[in-house]
Amino acid sequence: MKAKFESPVDTLGMDILRELQMNARSGFSEIGRRVGLSSPAVAERVYKMEEAGIIRGYHADIHPGLLGRDITAFITLTTRPESYPKIYAFAEKQMEILECHHISGNESLIFKVASGSIPQLNTLVEKLGRFGETKTSIVFSSPVQKK
């Protein structure tokens, strides 16, 4: 018998989460108007989701291109697990690295990066190459993006 996963968030909770993902700066009264709840009811649900760890934080969505980082790329790295702590520490310090994920398959890690130029991207790839074999894919467009 398979156990069924039940989300601690009901339909209204999912509606609130969707509203927060679209604009985390929306007030509780605005969200309430959109989902059909009072402002205090929205606030209570949001606080409960924060306490449960469902809502992990609120962030600014930065447009890298407007900061001169027009080139988005994905870099995979094949390396040994004992190198991970050093790589993670390195990645934390690099402004160009937006995300780092440990993945399955032939590669070990994948990085999402935003770079200002091909030479800057090349420098980053060379630095990551000190840890193992890299493969780089440059993004031409991103027709579907979900937050």
Contact map, one row per residue, 1 for C-alpha under 8 A:
111000000000000000000000000000000000000000000000000000000000000000000000000000000000000000000000000000000000000000000000000000000000000000000000000
111100000000000000000000000000000000000000000000000000000000000000000000000000000000000000000000000000000000000000000000000000000000000000000000000
111110000000000000000000000000000000000000000000000000000000000000000000000000000000000000000000000000000000000000000000000000000000000000000000000
011111000000000000000000000000000000000000000000000000000000000000000000000000000000000000000000000000000000000000000000000000000000000000000000000
001111100000000000000000000000000000000000000000000000000000000000000000000000000000000000000000000000000000000000000000000000000000000000000000000
000111110000000000000000000000000000000000000000000000000000000000000000000000000000000000000000000000000000000000000000000000000000000000000000000
000011111100000000000000000000000000000000000000000000000000000000000000000000000000000000000000000000000000000000000000000000000000000000000000000
000001111100000000000000000000000000000000000000000000000000000000000000000000000000000000000000000000000000000000000000000000000000000000000000000
000000111111110000000000000000000000000000000000000000000000000000000000000000000000000000000000000000000000000000000000000000000000000000000000000
000000111111110000000000000000000000000000000000000000000000000000000000000000000000000000000000000000000000000000000000000000000000000000000000000
000000001111111000000000000000000000000000000000000000000000000000000000000000000000000000000000000000000000000000000000000000000000000000000000000
000000001111111100000000000000000010000000000000000000000000000000000000000000000000000000000000000000000000000000000000000000000000000000000000000
000000001111111110000000000000000000000000001000000000000000000000000000000000000000000000000000000000000000000000000000000000000000000000000000000
000000001111111111000000000000000000000000000000000000000000000000000000000000000000000000000000000000000000000000000000000000000000000000000000000
000000000011111111100000000000000010000000000000000000000000000000000000000000000000000000000000000000000000000000000000000000000000000000000000000
000000000001111111110000000000100010000001000100000000000000000000000000000000000000000000000000000000000000000000000000000000000000000000000000000
000000000000111111111000000000000000000000000000000000000000000000000000000000000000000000000000000000000000000000000000000000000000000000000000000
000000000000011111111100000000000000000000000000000000000000000000000000000000000000000000000000000000000000000000000000000000000000000000000000000
000000000000001111111111010000100000000000000000000000000000000000000000000000000000000000000000000000000000000000000000000000000000000000000000000
000000000000000111111111110000000000000000000000000000000000000000000000000000000000000000000000000000000000000000000000000000000000000000000000000
000000000000000011111111000000000000000000000000000000000000000000000000000000000000000000000000000000000000000000000000000000000000000000000000001
000000000000000001111111000000000000000000000000000000000000000000000000000000000000000000000000000000000000000000000000000000000000000000000000001
000000000000000000111111110000000000000000000000000000000000000000000000000000000000000000000000000000000000000000000000000000000000000000000000000
000000000000000000111111110000000000000000000000000000000110000000000000000000000000000000000000000000000000000000000000000000000000000000000000000
000000000000000000010011111000000000000000000000000000000000000000000000000000000000000000000000000000000000000000000000000000000000000000000000000
000000000000000000110011111101100000000000000000000000000000000000000000000000000000000000000000000000000000000000000000000000000000000000000000000
000000000000000000000000111111100000000000000000000000000000000000000000000000000000000000000000000000000000000000000000000000000000000000000000000
000000000000000000000000011111110000001101100000000000000000000000000000000000000000000000000000000000000000000000000000000000000000000000000000000
000000000000000000000000001111111000011001000000000000000000000000000000000000000000000000000000000000000000000000000000000000000000000000000000000
000000000000000000000000011111111100001000000000000000000000000000000000000000000000000000000000000000000000000000000000000000000000000000000000000
000000000000000100100000011111111110001001000000000000000000000000000000000000000000000000000000000000000000000000000000000000000000000000000000000
000000000000000000000000000111111111111011000000000000000000000000000000000000000000000000000000000000000000000000000000000000000000000000000000000
000000000000000000000000000011111111110000000000000000000000000000000000000000000000000000000000000000000000000000000000000000000000000000000000000
000000000000000000000000000001111111100000000000000000000000000000000000000000000000000000000000000000000000000000000000000000000000000000000000000
000000000001001100000000000000111111100000000000000000000000000000000000000000000000000000000000000000000000000000000000000000000000000000000000000
000000000000000000000000000000011111110000000000000000000000000000000000000000000000000000000000000000000000000000000000000000000000000000000000000
000000000000000000000000000000011111111011000000000000000000000000000000000000000000000000000000000000000000000000000000000000000000000000000000000
000000000000000000000000000010011001111111000000000000000000000000000000000000000000000000000000000000000000000000000000000000000000000000000000000
000000000000000000000000000111110000111111100000000000000000000000000000000000000000000000000000000000000000000000000000000000000000000000000000000
000000000000000000000000000100000000011111110000000000000000000000000000000000000000000000000000000000000000000000000000000000000000000000000000000
000000000000000000000000000000010000111111111000000000000000000000000000000000000000000000000000000000000000000000000000000000000000000000000000000
000000000000000100000000000110110000111111111100000000000000000000000000000000000000000000000000000000000000000000000000000000000000000000000000000
000000000000000000000000000100000000001111111110000000000000000000000000000000000000000000000000000000000000000000000000000000000000000000000000000
000000000000000000000000000000000000000111111111000000000000000000000000000000000000000000000000000000000000000000000000000000000000000000000000000
000000000000100000000000000000000000000011111111100000000000000000000000000000000000000000000000000000000000000000000000000000000000000000000000000
000000000000000100000000000000000000000001111111110000100000000000000000000000000000000000000000000000000000000000000000000000000000000000000000000
000000000000000000000000000000000000000000111111111000000000000000000000000000000000000000000000000000000000000000000000000000000000000000000000000
000000000000000000000000000000000000000000011111111100000000000000000000000000000000000000000000000000000000000000000000000000000000000000000000000
000000000000000000000000000000000000000000001111111111100000000000000000000000000000000000000000000000000000000000000000000000000000000000000000000
000000000000000000000000000000000000000000000111111111111000000000000000000000000000000000000000000000000000000000000000000000000000000000000000000
000000000000000000000000000000000000000000000011111111100000000000000000000000000000000000000000000000000000000000000000000000000000000000000000000
000000000000000000000000000000000000000000000001111111100000000000000000000000000000000000000000000000000000000000000000000000000000000000000000000
000000000000000000000000000000000000000000000000111111110000000000000000000000000000000000000000000000000000000000000000000000000000000000000000000
000000000000000000000000000000000000000000000000111111110000000000000000000000000000000000000000000000000000000000000000000000000000000000000000000
000000000000000000000000000000000000000000000100111111111000000000000000000000000000000000000000000000000000000000000000000000000000000000000000000
000000000000000000000000000000000000000000000000010011111100000000000000000000000000000000000000000000000000000000000000000000000000000000000000000
000000000000000000000000000000000000000000000000010000111110000000000000000000000000000000000000000000000000000000000000000000000000000000000000000
000000000000000000000001000000000000000000000000000000011111000000000000000000000000000000000000000000000000000000000000000000000000000000000000000
000000000000000000000001000000000000000000000000000000001111100000000000000000000000000000000000000000000000000000000000000000000000000000000000000
000000000000000000000000000000000000000000000000000000000111110000000000000000000000000000000000000000000000000000000000000000000000000000000000000
000000000000000000000000000000000000000000000000000000000011111000000000000000000000000000000000000000000000000000000000000000000000000000000000000
000000000000000000000000000000000000000000000000000000000001111100000000000000000000000000000000000000000000000000000000000000000000000000000000000
000000000000000000000000000000000000000000000000000000000000111111100000000000000000000000000000000000000000000000000000000000000000000000000000000
000000000000000000000000000000000000000000000000000000000000011111111100000000000000000000000000000000000000000001000000000000000000000000000000000
000000000000000000000000000000000000000000000000000000000000001111111110000000000000000000000000000000000000000000000000000000000000000000000000000
000000000000000000000000000000000000000000000000000000000000001111111100000000000000000000000000000000000000000000000000000000000000000000000000000
000000000000000000000000000000000000000000000000000000000000001111111000000000000000000000000000000000000000000000000000000000000000000000000000000
000000000000000000000000000000000000000000000000000000000000000111111100000000000000000000000000000000000000000000110000000000000000000000000000000
000000000000000000000000000000000000000000000000000000000000000111111111000000000000000000000000000000000000000001111000000000000000000000000000000
000000000000000000000000000000000000000000000000000000000000000111011111000000000000000000000000000000000000000001111000000000000000000000000000000
000000000000000000000000000000000000000000000000000000000000000010001111100000000000000000000000000000000000000001111100000000000000000001100000000
000000000000000000000000000000000000000000000000000000000000000000001111110000000000000000000000000000000000000111100000000000000000000001100000000
000000000000000000000000000000000000000000000000000000000000000000000011111000000000000000000000000000000000000111100000000000000000000111100000000
000000000000000000000000000000000000000000000000000000000000000000000001111100000000000000000000000000000000011110000000000000000000000111100000000
000000000000000000000000000000000000000000000000000000000000000000000000111110000000000000000000000000000000011110000000000010000000011110000000000
000000000000000000000000000000000000000000000000000000000000000000000000011111000000000000000000000000000011111000000000000000000000011100000000000
000000000000000000000000000000000000000000000000000000000000000000000000001111100000000000000000000000000011110000000000000000011011111000000000000
000000000000000000000000000000000000000000000000000000000000000000000000000111110000000000000000000000000111100000000000000000000001110000000000000
000000000000000000000000000000000000000000000000000000000000000000000000000011111010000000000000000000000011000000000000000000000011100000000000000
000000000000000000000000000000000000000000000000000000000000000000000000000001111111000000000000000000000001000000000000000000000001000000000000000
000000000000000000000000000000000000000000000000000000000000000000000000000000111111000000000000000000000000000000000000000000000000000000000000000
000000000000000000000000000000000000000000000000000000000000000000000000000000011111100000000000000000000000000000000000000000000000000000000000000
000000000000000000000000000000000000000000000000000000000000000000000000000000111111111000000000000000000000000000000000000000000010000000000000000
000000000000000000000000000000000000000000000000000000000000000000000000000000011111111100000000000000000000000000000000000000000000000000000000000
000000000000000000000000000000000000000000000000000000000000000000000000000000000111111110000000000000000000000000000000000000000000000000000000000
000000000000000000000000000000000000000000000000000000000000000000000000000000000011111111000000000000000000000000000000000000000000000000000000000
000000000000000000000000000000000000000000000000000000000000000000000000000000000011111111100000000000000000000000000000000000000010000000000000000
000000000000000000000000000000000000000000000000000000000000000000000000000000000001111111110000000100000000000000000000000000000000000000000000000
000000000000000000000000000000000000000000000000000000000000000000000000000000000000111111111000000000000000000000000000000000000000000000000000000
000000000000000000000000000000000000000000000000000000000000000000000000000000000000011111111100000000000000000000000000000000000000000000000000000
000000000000000000000000000000000000000000000000000000000000000000000000000000000000001111111100100100000000000000000000000000000000000000000000000
000000000000000000000000000000000000000000000000000000000000000000000000000000000000000111111110100000000000000000000000000000000000000000000000000
000000000000000000000000000000000000000000000000000000000000000000000000000000000000000011111110000000000000000000000000000000000000000000000000000
000000000000000000000000000000000000000000000000000000000000000000000000000000000000000001111111100000000000000000000000000000000000000000000000000
000000000000000000000000000000000000000000000000000000000000000000000000000000000000000000011111110000000000000000000000000000000000000000000000000
000000000000000000000000000000000000000000000000000000000000000000000000000000000000000000000111110000000000000011100000000000000000000000000000000
000000000000000000000000000000000000000000000000000000000000000000000000000000000000000000110111111100000000001111000000000000000000000000000000000
000000000000000000000000000000000000000000000000000000000000000000000000000000000000000000000011111100000000001111000000000000000000000000000000000
000000000000000000000000000000000000000000000000000000000000000000000000000000000000000000000000111110000000001110000000000000000000000000000000000
000000000000000000000000000000000000000000000000000000000000000000000000000000000000000100100000111111000000111100000000000000000000000000000000000
000000000000000000000000000000000000000000000000000000000000000000000000000000000000000000000000001111100000111000000000000000000000000000000000000
000000000000000000000000000000000000000000000000000000000000000000000000000000000000000000000000000111110001110000000000000000000000000000000000000
000000000000000000000000000000000000000000000000000000000000000000000000000000000000000000000000000011111011110000000000000000000000000000000000000
000000000000000000000000000000000000000000000000000000000000000000000000000000000000000000000000000001111111000000000000000000000000000000000000000
000000000000000000000000000000000000000000000000000000000000000000000000000000000000000000000000000000111111000000000000000000000000000000000000000
000000000000000000000000000000000000000000000000000000000000000000000000000001000000000000000000000000011111000000000000000000000000000000000000000
000000000000000000000000000000000000000000000000000000000000000000000000000111100000000000000000000000111111110000000000000000000000000000000000000
000000000000000000000000000000000000000000000000000000000000000000000000000111110000000000000000000001111111110000000000000000000000000000000000000
000000000000000000000000000000000000000000000000000000000000000000000000000111000000000000000000000111100011111000000000000000000000000000000000000
000000000000000000000000000000000000000000000000000000000000000000000000011110000000000000000000000111100011111100000000000000000000000000000000000
000000000000000000000000000000000000000000000000000000000000000000000000011100000000000000000000111110000000111110000000000000000000000000000000000
000000000000000000000000000000000000000000000000000000000000000000000001111000000000000000000000111100000000011111000000000000000000000000000000000
000000000000000000000000000000000000000000000000000000000000000000000001111000000000000000000001111000000000001111100000000000000000000000000000000
000000000000000000000000000000000000000000000000000000000000000100001111100000000000000000000001110000000000000111110000000000000000000000000000000
000000000000000000000000000000000000000000000000000000000000000000011111100000000000000000000001000000000000000011111101100000000000000000000000000
000000000000000000000000000000000000000000000000000000000000000000011110000000000000000000000000000000000000000001111101100000000000000000000000000
000000000000000000000000000000000000000000000000000000000000000000001110000000000000000000000000000000000000000000111111100000000000000000000000000
000000000000000000000000000000000000000000000000000000000000000000000010000000000000000000000000000000000000000000111111110000000000000000000000000
000000000000000000000000000000000000000000000000000000000000000000000000000000000000000000000000000000000000000000001111111000000000000000000000000
000000000000000000000000000000000000000000000000000000000000000000000000000000000000000000000000000000000000000000111111111100000000000000000000000
000000000000000000000000000000000000000000000000000000000000000000000000000000000000000000000000000000000000000000111111111110000000000000000000000
000000000000000000000000000000000000000000000000000000000000000000000000000000000000000000000000000000000000000000000111111111000000000000000000000
000000000000000000000000000000000000000000000000000000000000000000000000000000000000000000000000000000000000000000000011111111100000000000000000000
000000000000000000000000000000000000000000000000000000000000000000000000000000000000000000000000000000000000000000000001111111110000000000000000000
000000000000000000000000000000000000000000000000000000000000000000000000001000000000000000000000000000000000000000000000111111111000010100000000000
000000000000000000000000000000000000000000000000000000000000000000000000000000000000000000000000000000000000000000000000011111111100000000000000000
000000000000000000000000000000000000000000000000000000000000000000000000000000000000000000000000000000000000000000000000001111111110000000000000000
000000000000000000000000000000000000000000000000000000000000000000000000000010000000000000000000000000000000000000000000000111111111010000000000000
000000000000000000000000000000000000000000000000000000000000000000000000000010000000000000000000000000000000000000000000000011111111110000000000000
000000000000000000000000000000000000000000000000000000000000000000000000000000000000000000000000000000000000000000000000000001111111000000000000000
000000000000000000000000000000000000000000000000000000000000000000000000000010100010001000000000000000000000000000000000000000111111100000000000000
000000000000000000000000000000000000000000000000000000000000000000000000000011110000000000000000000000000000000000000000000000011111110000000000000
000000000000000000000000000000000000000000000000000000000000000000000000000011100000000000000000000000000000000000000000000000001011111000000000000
000000000000000000000000000000000000000000000000000000000000000000000000001111000000000000000000000000000000000000000000000010011001111100000000000
000000000000000000000000000000000000000000000000000000000000000000000000001110000000000000000000000000000000000000000000000000000000111110000000000
000000000000000000000000000000000000000000000000000000000000000000000000111100000000000000000000000000000000000000000000000010000000011111000000000
000000000000000000000000000000000000000000000000000000000000000000000000111000000000000000000000000000000000000000000000000000000000001111100000000
000000000000000000000000000000000000000000000000000000000000000000000011110000000000000000000000000000000000000000000000000000000000000111110000000
000000000000000000000000000000000000000000000000000000000000000000000011110000000000000000000000000000000000000000000000000000000000000011111100000
000000000000000000000000000000000000000000000000000000000000000000000000000000000000000000000000000000000000000000000000000000000000000001111100000
000000000000000000000000000000000000000000000000000000000000000000000000000000000000000000000000000000000000000000000000000000000000000000111110000
000000000000000000000000000000000000000000000000000000000000000000000000000000000000000000000000000000000000000000000000000000000000000000111111100
000000000000000000000000000000000000000000000000000000000000000000000000000000000000000000000000000000000000000000000000000000000000000000001111100
000000000000000000000000000000000000000000000000000000000000000000000000000000000000000000000000000000000000000000000000000000000000000000000111110
000000000000000000000000000000000000000000000000000000000000000000000000000000000000000000000000000000000000000000000000000000000000000000000111111
000000000000000000000000000000000000000000000000000000000000000000000000000000000000000000000000000000000000000000000000000000000000000000000001111
000000000000000000001100000000000000000000000000000000000000000000000000000000000000000000000000000000000000000000000000000000000000000000000000111
